Amino acid sequence: MSSEPVTPEKKSRKQRDDTGRKPSKKRKHEEQDAEAQTAKREDSPVKKQKKGKEEKKHSRSQEVESITISESQQQAGPASQSVATTKVIDDSDLESHSPYIQKTASLYLALSPVAYHFPLEGLCAEYLSPLLLTYYAPLEGVVLSYSNHRLSEHPSQGVITRSNAETKKPVLSRSVDEYAVTYVWLTADFTLFRPSKGTVLEGYVNLQNEGILGLMCYNYFNTGIERNRLPPDWKWISNGGESLEGKKRKVKADAPGDGYFVDGSGQNVEGRIVFRVRDFEAGVQSETGTGTINILGSLLSEAEDRKVDIEERERGKKKSKS
């Protein structure tokens, strides 16, 4: 393939074809001078100084923006943790101090004649089902559920026999003199809620006044923590915004909404709180033998609790002497 040399004549013709006119030498020199002056202005010290100021201003605005974001995150932090505002006692103690226990018990019950055709179902409906969610003194706890119920002629047989299918012979109930009912042993496996001393529970704040902090445990059990069992750095704030510490004032114990507690960091005491059981009171009815419980809690350490107990005993002795 042969290549034809490009002559100046052909080159000028080609430039005329592309632009439509032949460029002049003067115009070429003007364009080159303009490009050189533009490059010189960009590299000038004034331009560099302005450029540096813009970069510093941009970096400073980024720093201010990052500081503003971090401060807003810190302010939003406590609000996002309103479910658990207080962590006086470690949550890991909840698993090591469980209030739920399993217990097998036998009850000597009277079987009504109306339930002779279905004795097991009749006894459960008459005696065991009414015990649910109530405190039953013979079991020393609140009955949450029962299972594996079976009949026997003697309590030891009921404990050994784990299910009704294992019963090889019919169970005979006992008839006494002229009584219309007969008696039989009913054995069952009970799930109990027994909050013994030192048990760690969790609850949610539902009542606050100067003398007590009320909690609701597992959406059913009431808990009260007295003022002297709260952390020392907690303060009571009235609705007027003033602390009522050290002032004598008569406040009804059942009047919620008079104020609120704040912890040592100034945050409102609300939401979920983990506490230690100090004791519980059972209100048992004389007719049925069942009742409800009120849990007494504490947010102090065991050593601080003992110190408060000693102080209360000393105050009691002084009152009895006077």
C-alpha positions in Angstrom: 0.0 0.0 0.0 1.6 3.3 -1.1 1.4 6.4 1.0 1.2 9.8 -0.6 3.2 12.6 1.0 1.2 15.5 2.4 2.3 18.8 0.9 1.7 22.2 2.6 -0.8 22.9 -0.1 -2.9 19.8 0.8 -2.5 20.5 4.6 -3.9 24.0 4.2 -6.8 22.7 2.1 -7.6 20.1 4.8 -7.7 22.7 7.5 -10.0 24.8 5.3 -12.3 21.8 4.8 -12.6 21.2 8.6 -13.2 24.7 9.9 -14.7 26.3 6.8 -12.0 28.9 6.6 -8.2 29.1 6.7 -6.9 30.0 10.1 -4.6 32.9 10.3 -1.2 33.0 12.1 -2.3 36.0 14.2 -5.3 34.1 15.6 -3.1 31.1 16.5 -0.8 33.4 18.5 -3.7 35.0 20.4 -5.1 31.6 21.4 -1.7 30.4 22.6 -1.3 33.7 24.7 -4.7 33.3 26.3 -4.0 29.7 27.3 -0.7 30.7 28.9 -2.3 33.6 30.9 -5.0 31.3 32.2 -2.5 28.7 33.4 -0.4 31.5 35.0 -3.4 32.9 36.9 -4.3 29.4 38.2 -0.8 28.9 39.6 -0.6 32.4 41.2 -0.1 32.7 45.0 -3.5 34.6 45.4 -5.3 31.7 43.7 -3.5 29.2 45.9 -4.3 31.2 49.0 -8.0 31.4 48.1 -8.1 27.7 47.3 -6.4 26.9 50.6 -9.0 29.0 52.5 -11.8 27.2 50.7 -10.4 23.8 51.7 -9.9 24.9 55.3 -13.5 26.3 55.4 -14.8 23.0 54.0 -12.9 20.9 56.5 -14.0 23.2 59.4 -17.7 22.8 58.3 -17.2 19.0 58.2 -15.8 19.1 61.7 -18.7 21.3 63.0 -21.1 18.9 61.3 -19.5 15.8 62.8 -19.6 17.5 66.3 -23.2 18.4 65.9 -24.1 14.8 64.8 -22.2 13.3 67.8 -23.9 15.6 70.2 -27.3 14.8 68.8 -26.5 11.1 69.1 -25.5 11.6 72.7 -28.7 13.5 73.5 -30.8 10.8 71.8 -28.9 8.0 73.6 -30.8 8.1 77.0 -34.1 8.4 75.2 -33.5 5.3 73.1 -32.7 3.4 76.3 -35.8 4.5 78.2 -36.9 0.8 78.4 -34.0 0.2 80.8 -33.1 3.4 82.6 -31.7 1.7 85.7 -29.0 -0.9 85.9 -28.2 -1.2 89.6 -28.2 -5.0 89.6 -26.7 -7.0 86.8 -29.1 -8.7 84.3 -27.1 -11.9 84.4 -28.4 -12.6 88.0 -31.9 -13.1 86.5 -30.9 -16.5 85.2 -28.9 -17.6 88.3 -31.8 -16.7 90.7 -34.9 -18.0 89.0 -38.2 -17.7 90.9 -39.8 -20.6 89.0 -39.7 -24.1 90.5 -41.3 -27.5 89.7 -42.9 -29.4 92.5 -44.8 -32.7 92.7 -47.5 -32.8 95.4 -50.4 -35.1 96.4 -53.7 -33.8 97.8 -56.3 -35.8 99.7 -59.6 -34.6 98.2 -63.3 -35.4 98.3 -64.8 -36.7 95.1 -68.4 -35.6 94.6 -70.9 -38.1 93.4 -71.6 -36.0 90.3 -68.0 -36.7 89.1 -68.1 -40.4 89.6 -68.1 -41.0 85.8 -65.1 -38.7 85.2 -63.3 -38.5 88.6 -60.0 -37.1 87.3 -61.6 -34.3 85.3 -64.0 -33.5 88.1 -61.3 -33.2 90.8 -59.1 -31.0 88.5 -62.1 -28.7 87.7 -63.1 -28.4 91.4 -59.8 -28.1 93.2 -56.8 -27.5 90.9 -58.0 -25.1 88.3 -59.2 -22.5 90.9 -55.6 -22.5 92.3 -54.2 -21.0 89.1 -52.5 -17.6 89.5 -53.2 -17.6 93.3 -50.9 -18.1 96.3 -51.5 -21.6 97.8 -50.0 -21.9 101.3 -49.4 -25.7 101.2 -47.3 -25.3 98.1 -45.6 -22.1 99.3 -46.0 -20.3 96.0 -48.2 -19.0 93.3 -49.6 -21.8 91.1 -48.9 -21.0 87.4 -49.8 -24.4 85.9 -50.3 -28.1 86.7 -49.7 -31.2 84.5 -49.5 -35.0 84.6 -52.3 -35.3 87.1 -53.2 -38.8 88.3 -55.2 -40.6 90.9 -53.9 -43.0 93.6 -55.0 -44.7 96.8 -51.9 -43.6 98.6 -49.7 -40.5 98.0 -46.5 -42.6 97.5 -48.2 -44.4 94.6 -49.0 -41.1 93.0 -45.4 -40.0 93.2 -44.1 -43.2 91.7 -46.7 -43.3 88.9 -45.7 -40.6 86.4 -48.7 -40.9 84.1 -52.2 -42.4 84.0 -51.1 -44.9 81.4 -48.8 -46.5 83.9 -51.7 -47.4 86.2 -52.2 -51.1 86.0 -55.2 -51.5 88.2 -58.2 -49.3 88.9 -58.0 -46.8 91.8 -60.5 -47.2 94.6 -61.7 -44.2 96.5 -62.4 -44.4 100.2 -65.9 -44.1 101.7 -66.3 -43.0 105.3 -69.4 -43.8 107.2 -72.5 -42.2 105.9 -70.7 -39.4 103.9 -72.0 -39.1 100.4 -68.5 -38.2 99.0 -65.6 -40.5 98.8 -61.9 -39.6 99.2 -58.9 -40.2 96.9 -55.4 -38.9 96.4 -54.7 -36.6 93.5 -51.1 -36.1 92.5 -49.9 -33.5 90.0 -46.7 -31.7 88.9 -47.0 -28.0 89.6 -45.1 -25.0 88.2 -44.8 -22.4 91.0 -43.7 -18.8 91.3 -41.8 -18.6 94.6 -39.9 -15.3 95.0 -37.7 -16.2 98.0 -35.3 -13.7 99.6 -32.4 -12.8 97.4 -34.2 -13.7 94.1 -33.5 -11.3 91.3 -36.6 -10.2 89.3 -37.4 -7.5 86.7 -40.4 -5.2 86.6 -41.7 -2.0 85.0 -42.4 1.2 86.8 -46.1 1.9 87.3 -46.2 4.0 90.4 -44.0 6.7 92.0 -44.3 8.8 95.1 -42.0 10.1 97.8 -42.2 7.0 99.9 -42.3 4.1 97.4 -41.4 3.0 93.9 -44.0 0.7 92.5 -43.3 -2.0 89.8 -45.3 -4.5 87.9 -43.6 -7.9 87.5 -44.5 -10.2 84.6 -47.6 -8.1 84.0 -49.3 -9.6 87.1 -47.3 -9.3 90.4 -47.1 -6.0 92.3 -43.8 -4.9 93.8 -43.0 -2.1 96.2 -39.5 -0.6 96.8 -39.4 1.7 99.8 -37.5 5.0 99.7 -34.7 3.8 102.0 -34.1 0.8 99.7 -33.4 3.0 96.7 -29.9 4.1 95.7 -28.7 7.1 97.8 -28.0 9.3 94.7 -31.7 9.1 93.6 -33.7 12.2 94.2 -37.4 12.9 94.3 -38.6 15.8 92.0 -42.0 17.3 92.6 -44.2 18.5 89.7 -43.1 22.0 90.6 -39.5 21.0 89.8 -38.1 21.3 93.3 -36.5 18.5 95.3 -38.4 17.6 98.4 -35.5 15.9 100.2 -35.3 16.8 103.8 -38.7 18.5 103.9 -41.6 17.3 106.1 -44.7 16.9 103.9 -47.7 14.7 104.1 -48.2 12.8 100.9 -50.7 10.0 100.4 -49.1 6.7 99.5 -51.7 6.0 96.8 -51.4 9.4 95.0 -49.4 8.8 91.8 -48.3 11.7 89.6 -47.2 14.0 92.4 -43.6 13.8 91.0 -40.9 11.4 89.9 -37.5 10.0 90.8 -34.3 10.8 88.9 -31.2 8.7 89.2 -27.6 9.9 89.8 -27.1 11.0 86.2 -30.3 13.1 86.2 -32.4 10.7 84.1 -36.0 9.9 84.9 -36.5 6.6 86.5 -38.9 4.7 84.2 -39.2 1.6 82.2 -37.6 -1.7 83.1 -35.7 -2.1 86.4 -33.9 -5.2 87.8 -34.2 -5.6 91.5 -33.6 -8.0 94.4 -36.4 -9.6 96.4 -36.2 -8.7 100.1 -39.4 -10.5 101.1 -43.0 -11.0 100.1 -46.4 -10.8 101.8 -49.2 -13.3 101.1 -52.8 -12.3 101.7 -54.6 -15.6 102.2 -58.3 -15.8 102.4 -59.7 -18.0 105.2 -62.4 -19.6 103.1 -60.5 -20.8 100.1 -56.9 -20.8 101.6 -55.7 -19.0 98.5 -54.7 -15.4 97.9 -52.3 -12.9 96.3 -48.8 -11.8 97.1 -47.1 -8.4 97.3 -43.3 -8.4 96.7 -41.0 -6.2 98.7 -37.9 -5.3 96.7 -34.6 -3.5 97.1 -32.1 -1.8 94.8 -29.3 -1.8 97.4 -26.5 -4.3 97.8 -26.8 -7.0 100.4 -24.4 -5.2 102.8 -26.4 -2.0 102.5 -29.7 -3.9 103.0 -28.3 -5.4 106.2 -27.3 -1.9 107.4 -30.8 -0.6 106.7 -32.3 -3.6 108.6 -30.2 -2.8 111.7 -31.3 0.9 111.6 -35.0 -0.1 111.3 -34.7 -2.5 114.3 -33.0 0.2 116.4 -35.8 2.7 115.5 -38.4 0.1 116.5 -36.7 -0.5 119.8 -36.7 3.3 120.6 -40.4 3.6 119.7 -41.3 0.6 121.9 -39.4 2.1 124.9 -41.0 5.5 124.4 
